[in-house]
Amino acid sequence: MILAGRVAVNGKIVRELGTRVEADDRVELDGRRLHPQRREILALHKPVGVVTTMRDPEGRRTVADLLRELRAANAPRLVPVGRLDYDTSGILLLTNDGDLAFALTHPRFGVEKVYRVTLRGRLASEDVARLQRGIDLDGRRTTGARLRVVAASPERSTVDVTLHEGRYRQVRRMFEAVGREVVALQRRRFGPVELGGLGPGKIRSLDPRERKALDALLRTSQR
């Protein structure tokens, strides 16, 4: 549309891709003024068995399916911030703010994420120490994780894991590296936003405290 000369800024046709505009500029498409969408950030409890994409060629249930009712109510188009695996549940943020999504997911900013992990068997203290020091995955060492054992028995252990990175299936692969099978995995916090009592498949708006914390994170990322 830009290359075709259909877009004008303050009455002048622009043809250069990447042209920047200010909030008070008048932007028109085919002579019709465009208005910026309101900024939106939502928290979703992604259930197991849902793909973190807007469309799936295999026909599996997607985040878009969960959002369909909301989007039908003329909500802005939202996309997931990062991803959760098909077999992982928990907090997933959705937004139309690309700068915020970048700040939350780029490894440079190391945004904290907390996972509750259910393991088969008892997690040994030496395994905890190894995970806290870092594990070699694909020839590259993970950043040391923080672990808190919530419950332990010979049959099953529950552990909270705090990470500052998000490599492919990282939590599961870390525990596999110490010989432990993950039977359930849930992300309970992403940056300042907690899952809390939000039910599976449910969506909520962020509260003022969470929005303020995300705004502070965004400002830090732009310095």
Secondary structure, DSSP 4 states (H G I P E B T S, - for coil): -TTTT-EEETTEE---TT----TT--EEETTEE--PPPP-EEEEEEPTT-BSSS--TT---BHHHHHHHHHHTTPPP-EESS---TT-EEEEEEES-HHHHHHHH-GGG---EEEEEEEESPPPHHHHHHHHH--EETTEEPPPPEEEEEEE-SSEEEEEEEES---TTHHHHHHHHTT--EEEEEEEEETTEE-TTPPTT-EEEPPHHHHHHHHHHHHHHT-
